[in-house]
Amino acid sequence: MISPELLAILRCPLDPSHTKLALEDKRLVCERCRLRFPIKDGFPVLVAEEAELPPGCQSLGDLPCQKEIRNPKSEIRNKSE
């Protein structure tokens, strides 16, 4: 089990400054991109390549946080519209 104190400081490794992780069904789930990280022997495995992709994503590059990194100017443009 993950302690509330540890859960409060854990972040998604793909976008640590913007995301928190939530405990759902014995996995840690990124609140932003829904990437699901396993917990093995009581320890969170925050390795993106070992995480389960959310529905609709075929690769890590399909995640919303990764698309924004690749296209930051389009994101800024969309916010100003």
Buried (B, 14 or more C-beta within 10 A) or exposed (E): EBEEEEBEEBBBBBBEEBBBBEBEEEBBBBEBBBBBBBBEEEEBEBEBEEBEBBEEBEEBEEBBBBEBEEEEEEEEEEEEE
